[in-house]
Amino acid sequence: MAGHKKKPASILAGDTPLGHNPFGGLKDLAESKTLAPSSSNAISASPKPQQIDQELSEEQLFSEAMTGVSRLDQNLAAPVPAPPSSVLPNEQMPPADDDALLCLERLLDRGEGFVVSDTPEYMEGVGYNVRKDIAGRLHRGDFSISDHIDLHGMTVPVAHEAFESFLKASYLGGKGAVLVIHGRGLSSQGDAVLKNKVREWLGQSYWRRRVMAYASAQSHDGGAGATYILLRSRPAPKRK
């Protein structure tokens, strides 16, 4: 404007308090002196560490890692327990028991090896004044069998009559040991009826004087389903 007066040059240059310019000398300072690099620039300018060669194989890396490591004496090392296994090593495996399989086959096919005297079905008895071991010998087969009778399928009265007739004929004929087949009573309800009846008949006074011993037969002769009977040559004297 025409009415305004022009300010003196000294005020614009900052020579007076009213024209103070604190950054006025920075330009000259920048031109005369280069700034020193900061610490961050110094760090970034430092050389980078040597990078690990990515092409190294696992064996080379392991060798470098194990540098300076010595092998431990094997005698000082703690034994490592073997993992549990249900399979025994070959030297501890039981040998194949072919004999047991053969015995089992004979047992199933022919009944061999089955000990009747060790079962609850076994029965034996002796007559008057006879040693008890005679019944065991009879069961083992020490006496040859002269004759036999089969009571299978008979009723008790019919079987009793057949039993009496057969045993009297065998006794009078001088036959030493005979076989009575009565069955095990597996098809009947309850106990073995004929088997128990044969034992009852042999326990009567008449036959106890004429029978030395009786015992269940071996497996090949019927086992517990048959009875050996060893007859006397003459009746024992009556007991007083």
BADO-565332 format. One record per atom (N, C-alpha, C): residue number from 1; residue in three letters; x, y, z. Coordinates in Angstrom, 3 decimals. Example, Ala and Ser with C-alpha at 12.3 -4.5 7.8 and 13.67 -1.06 7.14 Angstrom:
BEGIN
pos:code:xx:yy:zz
1:ALA:13.190:-5.690:7.800
1:ALA:12.300:-4.500:7.800
1:ALA:13.200:-3.300:7.800
2:SER:12.850:-2.250:7.080
2:SER:13.670:-1.060:7.140
2:SER:12.900:0.030:7.870
END
This chain:
BEGIN
pos:code:xx:yy:zz
1:MET:0.834:-1.205:0.000
1:MET:0.000:0.000:0.000
1:MET:0.859:1.242:0.000
2:ALA:0.274:2.350:-0.482
2:ALA:1.076:3.568:-0.559
2:ALA:1.293:4.178:0.786
3:GLY:0.333:3.879:1.747
3:GLY:0.438:4.495:3.042
3:GLY:1.407:3.787:3.942
4:HIS:1.840:2.511:3.623
4:HIS:2.757:1.757:4.503
4:HIS:4.165:2.148:4.228
5:LYS:4.960:2.194:5.322
5:LYS:6.374:2.491:5.174
5:LYS:7.155:1.213:5.039
6:LYS:8.190:1.196:4.225
6:LYS:9.039:0.023:4.009
6:LYS:9.956:-0.157:5.195
7:LYS:10.028:-1.458:5.711
7:LYS:10.862:-1.754:6.864
7:LYS:12.305:-1.707:6.475
8:PRO:13.157:-1.363:7.439
8:PRO:14.581:-1.315:7.171
8:PRO:15.120:-2.695:6.905
9:ALA:16.215:-2.756:6.107
9:ALA:16.839:-4.044:5.743
9:ALA:17.449:-4.732:6.922
10:SER:17.881:-3.976:7.914
10:SER:18.507:-4.595:9.094
10:SER:17.527:-5.454:9.880
11:ILE:16.309:-5.045:9.908
11:ILE:15.310:-5.868:10.627
11:ILE:15.055:-7.147:9.889
12:LEU:14.985:-7.140:8.566
12:LEU:14.750:-8.364:7.795
12:LEU:15.908:-9.313:7.913
13:ALA:17.096:-8.772:8.082
13:ALA:18.262:-9.660:8.161
13:ALA:18.419:-10.278:9.519
14:GLY:17.617:-9.894:10.506
14:GLY:17.721:-10.518:11.836
14:GLY:18.702:-9.819:12.704
15:ASP:19.073:-8.572:12.450
15:ASP:20.019:-7.878:13.293
15:ASP:19.371:-7.327:14.529
16:THR:18.060:-7.269:14.587
16:THR:17.376:-6.703:15.740
16:THR:16.598:-7.772:16.434
17:PRO:16.270:-7.526:17.730
17:PRO:15.503:-8.538:18.479
17:PRO:14.189:-8.855:17.830
18:LEU:13.563:-7.958:17.227
18:LEU:12.282:-8.233:16.594
18:LEU:12.447:-9.106:15.360
19:GLY:13.545:-9.129:14.763
19:GLY:13.757:-9.977:13.580
19:GLY:14.634:-11.168:13.858
20:HIS:14.609:-11.757:15.113
20:HIS:15.455:-12.911:15.495
20:HIS:15.118:-14.137:14.654
21:ASN:16.136:-14.736:14.079
21:ASN:15.983:-15.942:13.237
21:ASN:17.016:-16.970:13.697
22:PRO:16.640:-17.901:14.572
22:PRO:17.632:-18.817:15.136
22:PRO:18.199:-19.779:14.105
23:PHE:17.552:-20.052:13.003
23:PHE:18.044:-21.016:12.016
23:PHE:18.743:-20.329:10.868
24:GLY:19.024:-19.092:11.019
24:GLY:19.631:-18.370:9.919
24:GLY:21.000:-18.862:9.561
25:GLY:21.807:-19.331:10.572
25:GLY:23.178:-19.745:10.295
25:GLY:23.343:-21.195:9.934
26:LEU:22.282:-21.951:9.858
26:LEU:22.396:-23.373:9.564
26:LEU:22.887:-23.626:8.163
27:LYS:22.492:-22.770:7.256
27:LYS:22.899:-22.985:5.872
27:LYS:24.391:-22.903:5.742
28:ASP:24.986:-21.911:6.390
28:ASP:26.430:-21.774:6.307
28:ASP:27.134:-22.926:6.972
29:LEU:26.578:-23.391:8.096
29:LEU:27.197:-24.520:8.799
29:LEU:27.166:-25.779:7.954
30:ALA:26.040:-26.028:7.251
30:ALA:25.934:-27.217:6.419
30:ALA:26.895:-27.180:5.259
31:GLU:27.158:-25.987:4.730
31:GLU:28.056:-25.872:3.594
31:GLU:29.504:-26.006:3.997
32:SER:29.806:-25.623:5.214
32:SER:31.202:-25.643:5.625
32:SER:31.631:-26.957:6.279
33:LYS:30.707:-27.757:6.741
33:LYS:31.074:-28.959:7.514
33:LYS:30.149:-30.120:7.176
34:THR:30.661:-31.258:6.906
34:THR:29.861:-32.454:6.600
34:THR:29.474:-33.144:7.897
35:LEU:28.193:-33.553:8.002
35:LEU:27.730:-34.229:9.215
35:LEU:28.371:-35.604:9.350
36:ALA:28.708:-35.948:10.599
36:ALA:29.297:-37.283:10.859
36:ALA:28.218:-38.356:10.778
37:PRO:28.531:-39.554:10.304
37:PRO:27.501:-40.631:10.212
37:PRO:27.029:-41.056:11.586
38:SER:25.765:-41.342:11.681
38:SER:25.167:-41.790:12.951
38:SER:25.567:-43.214:13.260
39:SER:25.269:-43.589:14.519
39:SER:25.622:-44.948:14.946
39:SER:24.858:-45.998:14.176
40:SER:23.574:-45.676:13.836
40:SER:22.781:-46.643:13.076
40:SER:23.360:-46.857:11.706
41:ASN:23.856:-45.710:11.095
41:ASN:24.470:-45.860:9.780
41:ASN:25.757:-46.642:9.875
42:ALA:26.469:-46.484:10.995
42:ALA:27.719:-47.212:11.156
42:ALA:27.470:-48.702:11.263
43:ILE:26.400:-49.063:11.946
43:ILE:26.097:-50.486:12.088
43:ILE:25.715:-51.093:10.766
44:SER:24.883:-50.323:10.024
44:SER:24.441:-50.861:8.748
44:SER:25.568:-50.930:7.748
45:ALA:26.584:-50.043:7.940
45:ALA:27.687:-50.031:6.988
45:ALA:28.727:-51.086:7.306
46:SER:28.656:-51.680:8.502
46:SER:29.653:-52.690:8.876
46:SER:29.504:-53.899:7.985
47:PRO:30.581:-54.586:7.720
47:PRO:30.504:-55.748:6.818
47:PRO:29.637:-56.851:7.418
48:LYS:28.849:-57.563:6.606
48:LYS:27.977:-58.651:7.041
48:LYS:28.800:-59.899:7.329
49:PRO:28.366:-60.676:8.375
49:PRO:29.105:-61.927:8.650
49:PRO:28.957:-62.893:7.495
50:GLN:29.956:-63.746:7.430
50:GLN:29.953:-64.719:6.336
50:GLN:28.794:-65.689:6.505
51:GLN:27.980:-65.833:5.486
51:GLN:26.830:-66.725:5.536
51:GLN:27.272:-68.182:5.377
52:ILE:26.477:-69.115:6.060
52:ILE:26.788:-70.549:5.994
52:ILE:26.437:-71.062:4.613
53:ASP:27.327:-71.789:4.104
53:ASP:27.090:-72.338:2.765
53:ASP:25.928:-73.316:2.827
54:GLN:24.881:-72.987:2.100
54:GLN:23.690:-73.841:2.133
54:GLN:23.897:-75.140:1.367
55:GLU:24.976:-75.217:0.633
55:GLU:25.200:-76.402:-0.173
55:GLU:25.890:-77.522:0.592
56:LEU:26.255:-77.266:1.901
56:LEU:26.931:-78.306:2.671
56:LEU:25.985:-79.485:2.909
57:SER:26.525:-80.686:2.804
57:SER:25.716:-81.879:3.016
57:SER:25.516:-82.126:4.512
58:GLU:24.594:-83.026:4.856
58:GLU:24.329:-83.337:6.252
58:GLU:25.543:-83.996:6.903
59:GLU:26.280:-84.798:6.140
59:GLU:27.475:-85.426:6.702
59:GLU:28.524:-84.391:7.072
60:GLN:28.712:-83.356:6.197
60:GLN:29.686:-82.308:6.498
60:GLN:29.275:-81.487:7.709
61:LEU:27.974:-81.154:7.791
61:LEU:27.490:-80.406:8.940
61:LEU:27.682:-81.195:10.234
62:PHE:27.424:-82.523:10.168
62:PHE:27.591:-83.354:11.356
62:PHE:29.061:-83.435:11.747
63:SER:29.943:-83.532:10.744
63:SER:31.377:-83.608:11.041
63:SER:31.849:-82.328:11.707
64:GLU:31.376:-81.162:11.216
64:GLU:31.764:-79.905:11.830
64:GLU:31.235:-79.788:13.258
65:ALA:30.007:-80.265:13.471
65:ALA:29.428:-80.192:14.817
65:ALA:30.138:-81.108:15.799
66:MET:30.692:-82.255:15.328
66:MET:31.327:-83.232:16.200
66:MET:32.818:-83.005:16.332
67:THR:33.308:-81.858:15.835
67:THR:34.732:-81.565:15.944
67:THR:35.132:-81.426:17.412
68:GLY:36.161:-82.173:17.817
68:GLY:36.630:-82.118:19.200
68:GLY:35.934:-83.077:20.133
69:VAL:34.969:-83.850:19.634
69:VAL:34.253:-84.815:20.474
69:VAL:34.935:-86.161:20.342
70:SER:35.251:-86.800:21.481
70:SER:35.912:-88.105:21.479
70:SER:34.882:-89.202:21.723
71:ARG:35.157:-90.368:21.167
71:ARG:34.258:-91.519:21.301
71:ARG:34.331:-92.088:22.711
72:LEU:33.166:-92.437:23.275
72:LEU:33.092:-93.012:24.610
72:LEU:33.461:-94.475:24.558
73:ASP:34.212:-94.926:25.556
73:ASP:34.603:-96.325:25.626
73:ASP:33.356:-97.195:25.748
74:GLN:33.299:-98.225:24.926
74:GLN:32.093:-99.062:24.911
74:GLN:31.895:-99.798:26.226
75:ASN:33.007:-100.136:26.896
75:ASN:32.885:-100.861:28.168
75:ASN:32.285:-99.992:29.263
76:LEU:32.439:-98.643:29.128
76:LEU:31.908:-97.753:30.151
76:LEU:30.478:-97.337:29.873
77:ALA:30.011:-97.610:28.674
77:ALA:28.656:-97.198:28.322
77:ALA:27.629:-98.081:29.013
78:ALA:26.524:-97.496:29.440
78:ALA:25.460:-98.259:30.091
78:ALA:24.752:-99.130:29.064
79:PRO:24.488:-100.402:29.378
79:PRO:23.809:-101.261:28.413
79:PRO:22.393:-100.780:28.150
80:VAL:22.023:-100.874:26.920
80:VAL:20.674:-100.463:26.517
80:VAL:19.776:-101.689:26.574
81:PRO:18.734:-101.684:27.424
81:PRO:17.866:-102.868:27.508
81:PRO:17.136:-103.103:26.207
82:ALA:17.017:-104.390:25.893
82:ALA:16.319:-104.745:24.670
82:ALA:14.824:-104.535:24.858
83:PRO:14.133:-104.121:23.836
83:PRO:12.684:-103.918:23.954
83:PRO:11.986:-105.242:24.227
84:PRO:10.945:-105.212:25.067
84:PRO:10.227:-106.463:25.356
84:PRO:9.595:-107.019:24.100
85:SER:9.632:-108.335:24.031
85:SER:9.071:-108.997:22.856
85:SER:8.385:-110.269:23.302
86:SER:7.260:-110.550:22.719
86:SER:6.520:-111.770:23.036
86:SER:7.088:-112.985:22.323
87:VAL:7.985:-112.762:21.355
87:VAL:8.572:-113.855:20.596
87:VAL:9.943:-114.143:21.156
88:LEU:10.197:-115.368:21.554
88:LEU:11.480:-115.751:22.093
88:LEU:12.492:-115.891:20.974
89:PRO:13.789:-115.593:21.259
89:PRO:14.797:-115.844:20.229
89:PRO:14.870:-117.313:19.887
90:ASN:15.526:-117.602:18.775
90:ASN:15.528:-118.975:18.266
90:ASN:16.118:-119.954:19.257
91:GLU:17.184:-119.497:19.991
91:GLU:17.809:-120.437:20.906
91:GLU:16.947:-120.694:22.125
92:GLN:15.929:-119.836:22.404
92:GLN:15.058:-120.047:23.552
92:GLN:13.693:-120.597:23.168
93:MET:13.422:-120.714:21.906
93:MET:12.129:-121.244:21.483
93:MET:12.039:-122.725:21.818
94:PRO:10.928:-123.161:22.420
94:PRO:10.801:-124.590:22.710
94:PRO:10.728:-125.378:21.422
95:PRO:11.374:-126.526:21.399
95:PRO:11.342:-127.317:20.172
95:PRO:9.938:-127.811:19.869
96:ALA:9.696:-128.018:18.611
96:ALA:8.383:-128.514:18.192
96:ALA:8.164:-129.898:18.786
97:ASP:7.112:-130.038:19.585
97:ASP:6.853:-131.287:20.290
97:ASP:6.016:-132.185:19.389
98:ASP:6.708:-132.867:18.492
98:ASP:6.002:-133.778:17.591
98:ASP:5.420:-134.957:18.351
99:ASP:6.113:-135.382:19.438
99:ASP:5.607:-136.514:20.218
99:ASP:4.267:-136.175:20.870
100:ALA:4.132:-134.924:21.341
100:ALA:2.866:-134.531:21.967
100:ALA:1.731:-134.531:20.948
101:LEU:2.026:-134.052:19.742
101:LEU:0.995:-134.066:18.700
101:LEU:0.618:-135.491:18.322
102:LEU:1.623:-136.380:18.285
102:LEU:1.341:-137.772:17.959
102:LEU:0.505:-138.426:19.052
103:CYS:0.827:-138.112:20.313
103:CYS:0.036:-138.671:21.422
103:CYS:-1.391:-138.151:21.393
104:LEU:-1.547:-136.870:21.052
104:LEU:-2.889:-136.308:20.963
104:LEU:-3.681:-136.969:19.845
105:GLU:-3.016:-137.225:18.733
105:GLU:-3.696:-137.892:17.613
105:GLU:-4.122:-139.306:17.995
106:ARG:-3.245:-140.023:18.701
106:ARG:-3.590:-141.380:19.141
106:ARG:-4.723:-141.350:20.174
107:LEU:-4.687:-140.312:21.029
107:LEU:-5.744:-140.204:22.027
107:LEU:-7.103:-139.991:21.376
108:LEU:-7.144:-139.123:20.336
108:LEU:-8.417:-138.832:19.681
108:LEU:-8.878:-139.985:18.801
109:ASP:-7.936:-140.661:18.157
109:ASP:-8.314:-141.735:17.231
109:ASP:-8.610:-143.048:17.946
110:ARG:-7.713:-143.419:18.889
110:ARG:-7.849:-144.741:19.510
110:ARG:-7.959:-144.690:21.027
111:GLY:-7.903:-143.507:21.612
111:GLY:-8.029:-143.408:23.057
111:GLY:-6.772:-143.774:23.813
112:GLU:-5.639:-143.891:23.121
112:GLU:-4.401:-144.265:23.793
112:GLU:-3.880:-143.096:24.633
113:GLY:-3.363:-143.422:25.813
113:GLY:-2.805:-142.402:26.678
113:GLY:-3.797:-141.779:27.641
114:PHE:-5.066:-142.120:27.523
114:PHE:-6.067:-141.584:28.439
114:PHE:-6.075:-142.424:29.706
115:VAL:-5.776:-141.818:30.839
115:VAL:-5.674:-142.541:32.108
115:VAL:-7.033:-142.509:32.784
116:VAL:-7.732:-143.615:32.685
116:VAL:-9.084:-143.685:33.232
116:VAL:-9.063:-143.588:34.753
117:SER:-8.012:-144.130:35.367
117:SER:-7.964:-144.144:36.830
117:SER:-7.807:-142.757:37.424
118:ASP:-7.458:-141.772:36.596
118:ASP:-7.314:-140.394:37.091
118:ASP:-8.592:-139.577:36.922
119:THR:-9.673:-140.195:36.503
119:THR:-10.928:-139.481:36.280
119:THR:-11.938:-139.834:37.362
120:PRO:-12.933:-138.975:37.583
120:PRO:-13.964:-139.288:38.581
120:PRO:-14.818:-140.487:38.204
121:GLU:-14.805:-140.887:36.948
121:GLU:-15.632:-142.016:36.515
121:GLU:-15.012:-143.376:36.839
122:TYR:-13.767:-143.353:37.268
122:TYR:-13.083:-144.618:37.545
122:TYR:-13.677:-145.266:38.794
123:MET:-13.807:-146.603:38.742
123:MET:-14.278:-147.341:39.909
123:MET:-13.510:-148.653:40.018
124:GLU:-13.368:-149.134:41.252
124:GLU:-12.690:-150.396:41.505
124:GLU:-13.138:-150.935:42.847
125:GLY:-12.865:-152.199:43.096
125:GLY:-13.216:-152.834:44.366
125:GLY:-12.582:-154.216:44.433
126:VAL:-12.509:-154.763:45.646
126:VAL:-11.927:-156.089:45.865
126:VAL:-12.885:-156.924:46.719
127:GLY:-12.723:-158.224:46.609
127:GLY:-13.547:-159.150:47.387
127:GLY:-12.967:-159.391:48.759
128:TYR:-13.451:-160.453:49.410
128:TYR:-13.024:-160.787:50.760
128:TYR:-11.548:-161.188:50.769
129:ASN:-10.782:-160.613:51.733
129:ASN:-9.392:-160.992:51.976
129:ASN:-8.510:-160.880:50.724
130:VAL:-8.733:-159.857:49.930
130:VAL:-7.939:-159.626:48.720
130:VAL:-7.206:-158.291:48.872
131:ARG:-5.926:-158.293:48.491
131:ARG:-5.152:-157.049:48.564
131:ARG:-5.718:-156.012:47.592
132:LYS:-5.666:-154.775:47.996
132:LYS:-6.249:-153.715:47.169
132:LYS:-5.479:-153.472:45.881
133:ASP:-4.192:-153.858:45.852
133:ASP:-3.416:-153.605:44.647
133:ASP:-3.811:-154.515:43.495
134:ILE:-4.596:-155.573:43.797
134:ILE:-5.053:-156.467:42.726
134:ILE:-5.972:-155.712:41.771
135:ALA:-6.779:-154.798:42.291
135:ALA:-7.673:-154.027:41.424
135:ALA:-6.864:-153.138:40.480
136:GLY:-5.768:-152.534:40.971
136:GLY:-4.921:-151.720:40.112
136:GLY:-4.249:-152.546:39.038
137:ARG:-3.798:-153.738:39.389
137:ARG:-3.184:-154.623:38.390
137:ARG:-4.200:-155.056:37.346
138:LEU:-5.432:-155.280:37.785
138:LEU:-6.484:-155.662:36.842
138:LEU:-6.745:-154.529:35.853
139:HIS:-6.763:-153.314:36.348
139:HIS:-6.997:-152.170:35.459
139:HIS:-5.843:-151.978:34.479
140:ARG:-4.613:-152.239:34.918
140:ARG:-3.446:-152.049:34.049
140:ARG:-3.340:-153.116:32.972
141:GLY:-4.094:-154.193:33.086
141:GLY:-4.061:-155.222:32.055
141:GLY:-3.167:-156.396:32.380
142:ASP:-2.904:-156.644:33.673
142:ASP:-2.052:-157.770:34.041
142:ASP:-2.744:-159.114:33.866
143:PHE:-4.041:-159.102:33.681
143:PHE:-4.802:-160.354:33.512
143:PHE:-5.498:-160.322:32.150
144:SER:-5.351:-161.393:31.415
144:SER:-5.953:-161.470:30.084
144:SER:-7.464:-161.666:30.201
145:ILE:-8.186:-161.064:29.272
145:ILE:-9.656:-161.126:29.270
145:ILE:-10.103:-162.344:28.466
146:SER:-10.943:-163.168:29.114
146:SER:-11.399:-164.404:28.476
146:SER:-12.717:-164.253:27.735
147:ASP:-13.604:-163.379:28.202
147:ASP:-14.916:-163.238:27.578
147:ASP:-15.468:-161.854:27.931
148:HIS:-16.574:-161.499:27.274
148:HIS:-17.191:-160.198:27.548
148:HIS:-18.680:-160.251:27.244
149:ILE:-19.412:-159.276:27.773
149:ILE:-20.841:-159.131:27.509
149:ILE:-21.154:-157.642:27.387
150:ASP:-22.092:-157.327:26.519
150:ASP:-22.474:-155.933:26.289
150:ASP:-23.917:-155.741:26.756
151:LEU:-24.119:-154.870:27.740
151:LEU:-25.444:-154.619:28.306
151:LEU:-26.093:-153.362:27.728
152:HIS:-25.514:-152.796:26.696
152:HIS:-26.051:-151.554:26.117
152:HIS:-27.488:-151.737:25.636
153:GLY:-28.316:-150.754:25.922
153:GLY:-29.679:-150.752:25.417
153:GLY:-30.652:-151.598:26.216
154:MET:-30.185:-152.258:27.259
154:MET:-31.069:-153.110:28.060
154:MET:-31.659:-152.312:29.209
155:THR:-32.858:-152.720:29.625
155:THR:-33.428:-152.170:30.841
155:THR:-32.720:-152.806:32.035
156:VAL:-32.933:-152.235:33.207
156:VAL:-32.235:-152.733:34.382
156:VAL:-32.595:-154.194:34.681
157:PRO:-33.860:-154.608:34.659
157:PRO:-34.168:-156.021:34.923
157:PRO:-33.552:-156.959:33.890
158:VAL:-33.632:-156.584:32.627
158:VAL:-33.049:-157.444:31.588
158:VAL:-31.538:-157.499:31.715
159:ALA:-30.927:-156.354:32.004
159:ALA:-29.481:-156.319:32.152
159:ALA:-29.034:-157.128:33.369
160:HIS:-29.830:-157.094:34.450
160:HIS:-29.471:-157.862:35.640
160:HIS:-29.507:-159.358:35.347
161:GLU:-30.504:-159.785:34.655
161:GLU:-30.609:-161.213:34.319
161:GLU:-29.466:-161.645:33.402
162:ALA:-29.134:-160.805:32.418
162:ALA:-28.041:-161.138:31.505
162:ALA:-26.699:-161.139:32.246
163:PHE:-26.546:-160.197:33.157
163:PHE:-25.316:-160.125:33.933
163:PHE:-25.132:-161.377:34.800
164:GLU:-26.169:-161.761:35.498
164:GLU:-26.081:-162.936:36.365
164:GLU:-25.782:-164.192:35.557
165:SER:-26.457:-164.360:34.438
165:SER:-26.257:-165.542:33.624
165:SER:-24.834:-165.596:33.064
166:PHE:-24.360:-164.457:32.562
166:PHE:-23.017:-164.428:31.993
166:PHE:-21.959:-164.679:33.046
167:LEU:-22.072:-164.042:34.215
167:LEU:-21.034:-164.160:35.227
167:LEU:-21.008:-165.573:35.829
168:LYS:-22.168:-166.196:36.027
168:LYS:-22.196:-167.563:36.553
168:LYS:-21.587:-168.542:35.569
169:ALA:-21.880:-168.346:34.274
169:ALA:-21.299:-169.224:33.267
169:ALA:-19.780:-169.039:33.200
170:SER:-19.316:-167.835:33.324
170:SER:-17.872:-167.583:33.291
170:SER:-17.190:-168.178:34.525
171:TYR:-17.813:-168.066:35.678
171:TYR:-17.232:-168.600:36.896
171:TYR:-17.167:-170.126:36.840
172:LEU:-18.258:-170.735:36.442
172:LEU:-18.286:-172.198:36.360
172:LEU:-17.368:-172.704:35.248
173:GLY:-17.146:-171.886:34.218
173:GLY:-16.262:-172.298:33.129
173:GLY:-14.794:-172.059:33.426
174:GLY:-14.493:-171.534:34.598
174:GLY:-13.095:-171.357:34.976
174:GLY:-12.406:-170.191:34.269
175:LYS:-13.164:-169.223:33.784
175:LYS:-12.557:-168.063:33.118
175:LYS:-12.056:-167.088:34.175
176:GLY:-10.834:-166.677:34.002
176:GLY:-10.221:-165.832:35.029
176:GLY:-10.756:-164.401:35.033
177:ALA:-10.615:-163.687:33.928
177:ALA:-11.021:-162.280:33.863
177:ALA:-11.971:-162.083:32.696
178:VAL:-13.042:-161.333:32.937
178:VAL:-14.044:-161.063:31.904
178:VAL:-14.309:-159.556:31.863
179:LEU:-15.022:-159.139:30.816
179:LEU:-15.321:-157.721:30.610
179:LEU:-16.823:-157.534:30.476
180:VAL:-17.360:-156.610:31.265
180:VAL:-18.774:-156.270:31.186
180:VAL:-18.873:-154.828:30.671
181:ILE:-19.527:-154.664:29.516
181:ILE:-19.693:-153.334:28.916
181:ILE:-21.072:-152.817:29.294
182:HIS:-21.111:-151.714:30.010
182:HIS:-22.375:-151.152:30.488
182:HIS:-22.599:-149.710:30.042
183:GLY:-21.599:-149.077:29.505
183:GLY:-21.730:-147.688:29.069
183:GLY:-21.470:-146.705:30.211
184:ARG:-21.351:-145.468:29.837
184:ARG:-21.086:-144.408:30.807
184:ARG:-22.335:-143.640:31.195
185:GLY:-23.450:-143.961:30.589
185:GLY:-24.693:-143.285:30.934
185:GLY:-24.776:-141.861:30.434
186:LEU:-24.059:-141.530:29.362
186:LEU:-24.081:-140.162:28.856
186:LEU:-25.416:-139.794:28.221
187:SER:-26.116:-140.797:27.687
187:SER:-27.393:-140.511:27.034
187:SER:-28.577:-140.588:27.983
188:SER:-28.347:-140.996:29.234
188:SER:-29.434:-141.109:30.199
188:SER:-29.489:-139.879:31.079
189:GLN:-30.634:-139.663:31.703
189:GLN:-30.812:-138.549:32.613
189:GLN:-30.207:-138.897:33.967
190:GLY:-29.386:-138.002:34.499
190:GLY:-28.795:-138.238:35.812
190:GLY:-27.568:-139.120:35.725
191:ASP:-27.410:-140.049:36.698
191:ASP:-26.233:-140.906:36.786
191:ASP:-26.292:-142.035:35.774
192:ALA:-25.109:-142.688:35.624
192:ALA:-25.023:-143.865:34.751
192:ALA:-25.715:-145.028:35.451
193:VAL:-26.911:-145.352:35.001
193:VAL:-27.748:-146.323:35.712
193:VAL:-27.118:-147.707:35.689
194:LEU:-26.820:-148.228:34.492
194:LEU:-26.306:-149.591:34.408
194:LEU:-24.927:-149.715:35.058
195:LYS:-24.114:-148.696:34.938
195:LYS:-22.789:-148.739:35.555
195:LYS:-22.904:-148.857:37.071
196:ASN:-23.770:-148.046:37.665
196:ASN:-23.957:-148.121:39.110
196:ASN:-24.580:-149.444:39.534
197:LYS:-25.439:-149.988:38.694
197:LYS:-26.061:-151.275:39.016
197:LYS:-25.036:-152.404:38.994
198:VAL:-24.113:-152.362:38.026
198:VAL:-23.071:-153.392:37.974
198:VAL:-22.215:-153.338:39.232
199:ARG:-21.873:-152.154:39.690
199:ARG:-21.111:-152.038:40.929
199:ARG:-21.932:-152.544:42.113
200:GLU:-23.215:-152.274:42.113
200:GLU:-24.077:-152.750:43.201
200:GLU:-24.183:-154.272:43.198
201:TRP:-24.299:-154.865:42.030
201:TRP:-24.424:-156.319:41.944
201:TRP:-23.135:-157.002:42.371
202:LEU:-22.000:-156.416:42.023
202:LEU:-20.725:-157.018:42.409
202:LEU:-20.479:-156.899:43.908
203:GLY:-21.142:-155.944:44.575
203:GLY:-20.969:-155.778:46.009
203:GLY:-21.828:-156.709:46.840
204:GLN:-22.680:-157.484:46.207
204:GLN:-23.518:-158.422:46.963
204:GLN:-22.661:-159.569:47.492
205:SER:-23.132:-160.153:48.574
205:SER:-22.346:-161.175:49.272
205:SER:-22.004:-162.365:48.373
206:TYR:-22.928:-162.738:47.507
206:TYR:-22.682:-163.913:46.670
206:TYR:-21.460:-163.691:45.770
207:TRP:-21.403:-162.524:45.109
207:TRP:-20.307:-162.282:44.172
207:TRP:-19.036:-161.806:44.875
208:ARG:-19.132:-161.231:46.050
208:ARG:-17.932:-160.830:46.768
208:ARG:-17.121:-162.043:47.184
209:ARG:-17.762:-163.192:47.339
209:ARG:-17.063:-164.435:47.658
209:ARG:-16.480:-165.097:46.415
210:ARG:-16.966:-164.735:45.244
210:ARG:-16.519:-165.367:43.992
210:ARG:-15.751:-164.411:43.069
211:VAL:-15.677:-163.125:43.433
211:VAL:-14.949:-162.130:42.633
211:VAL:-13.764:-161.633:43.454
212:MET:-12.578:-161.717:42.865
212:MET:-11.394:-161.216:43.552
212:MET:-11.333:-159.683:43.500
213:ALA:-11.592:-159.128:42.302
213:ALA:-11.497:-157.671:42.155
213:ALA:-12.227:-157.256:40.890
214:TYR:-12.562:-155.990:40.840
214:TYR:-13.121:-155.397:39.617
214:TYR:-12.558:-153.982:39.491
215:ALA:-12.473:-153.480:38.261
215:ALA:-11.920:-152.141:38.006
215:ALA:-12.390:-151.673:36.639
216:SER:-12.466:-150.371:36.486
216:SER:-12.825:-149.811:35.187
216:SER:-11.804:-150.231:34.142
217:ALA:-12.275:-150.422:32.921
217:ALA:-11.423:-150.907:31.839
217:ALA:-10.529:-149.786:31.310
218:GLN:-9.528:-150.174:30.556
218:GLN:-8.693:-149.205:29.872
218:GLN:-9.444:-148.628:28.673
219:SER:-8.873:-147.566:28.095
219:SER:-9.572:-146.831:27.041
219:SER:-9.891:-147.705:25.841
220:HIS:-8.961:-148.584:25.455
220:HIS:-9.200:-149.394:24.263
220:HIS:-10.245:-150.480:24.503
221:ASP:-10.629:-150.731:25.768
221:ASP:-11.670:-151.710:26.079
221:ASP:-12.974:-151.058:26.521
222:GLY:-13.053:-149.736:26.408
222:GLY:-14.287:-149.061:26.785
222:GLY:-14.115:-148.037:27.882
223:GLY:-12.951:-148.015:28.530
223:GLY:-12.699:-147.021:29.567
223:GLY:-13.691:-147.126:30.716
224:ALA:-14.183:-145.966:31.151
224:ALA:-15.129:-145.931:32.271
224:ALA:-16.479:-146.513:31.895
225:GLY:-16.696:-146.832:30.630
225:GLY:-17.966:-147.436:30.208
225:GLY:-17.947:-148.947:30.221
226:ALA:-16.888:-149.524:30.798
226:ALA:-16.785:-150.988:30.889
226:ALA:-16.014:-151.341:32.152
227:THR:-16.168:-152.586:32.608
227:THR:-15.561:-153.008:33.875
227:THR:-14.914:-154.376:33.703
228:TYR:-13.638:-154.469:34.140
228:TYR:-12.965:-155.765:34.220
228:TYR:-13.418:-156.460:35.505
229:ILE:-13.611:-157.760:35.430
229:ILE:-13.986:-158.551:36.608
229:ILE:-13.069:-159.762:36.667
230:LEU:-12.349:-159.892:37.790
230:LEU:-11.444:-161.022:37.989
230:LEU:-12.119:-162.031:38.913
231:LEU:-12.383:-163.227:38.397
231:LEU:-13.123:-164.254:39.128
231:LEU:-12.171:-165.185:39.874
232:ARG:-12.654:-165.722:40.983
232:ARG:-11.911:-166.729:41.743
232:ARG:-12.085:-168.104:41.099
233:SER:-11.205:-168.988:41.494
233:SER:-11.360:-170.381:41.044
233:SER:-12.371:-171.128:41.917
234:ARG:-12.524:-170.702:43.171
234:ARG:-13.534:-171.235:44.077
234:ARG:-13.922:-170.142:45.058
235:PRO:-15.076:-170.231:45.629
235:PRO:-15.554:-169.148:46.485
235:PRO:-14.745:-169.046:47.768
236:ALA:-14.670:-167.811:48.250
236:ALA:-13.975:-167.573:49.507
236:ALA:-14.854:-168.054:50.651
237:PRO:-14.238:-168.442:51.785
237:PRO:-15.040:-168.883:52.920
237:PRO:-15.882:-167.732:53.461
238:LYS:-17.008:-168.093:54.057
238:LYS:-17.888:-167.080:54.610
238:LYS:-17.228:-166.376:55.777
239:ARG:-17.508:-165.100:55.878
239:ARG:-16.951:-164.325:56.978
239:ARG:-17.777:-164.571:58.231
240:LYS:-17.106:-164.696:59.374
240:LYS:-17.812:-164.894:60.625
240:LYS:-18.313:-163.556:61.126
END
